[in-house]
Amino acid sequence: MSLVRTIAPVVEPVSVQEVQRQARAGDSPEERSSLLGYIASARSYAENYTGRSLITQTWQMTADSAFPEVIYLRRPPVQSIASIVYVDGAGVEQTLAASAYQADFSIEPAVVQSSHGQSWPATRMQLCAVKVTYAAGYGDTALSVPPDIRQAISLLVTSFFDERGATSADWDGFHRLLEPYRVLEVV
């Protein structure tokens, strides 16, 4: 199964003002621009390191040829499923009714399977025969993200700002703060 982010988050988990205070940065356009870039980089690194979505974003998971017995929705926490679309035997895209499947968002990664007494529909043997589109993230605002994760991002941004391109960022502190949030991959 492949996974692609189709809609990126519209805000960052920490603001420029927060990291300006921590980094003791000025308010020049150049420094603000640098901080914005560092924040986006640190958020992206935190998401990849933990395997999570921090701010609400949309993902599309695709499967080739057929529905797997259980679909694992990576990049938790999953908020909702927008659609499950499949290509039927005639090559026509169909949207699966929500009553045809059940999902458990309380576990990570979230799981989706066919509803009791039902089975997944037959699909055409082709690439991307099944597409699951879903929203994931802690919420729409920075304050939705757990404080430890926000602190880790601020710590890394401050290191990036202080070192200005050097490679001695505070990776140890960053990783210690994020370690409890890492999601184990399901094989």
Secondary structure, 3 states (H helix, E strand, C coil): CEEEEEECCCCCCCCHHHHHHHHCCCCCHHHHHHHHHHHHHHHHHHHHHHCCCCECEEEEEEECCCCCCCEEECCCCEEEEEEEEEECCCCCEEECCHHHEEEECCCCCEEEEECCCCCCCCCCCCCCCEEEEEEECCECCHHHCCHHHHHHHHHHHHHHHHHCCCCCCCHHHHHHHHHHHCCCCCC
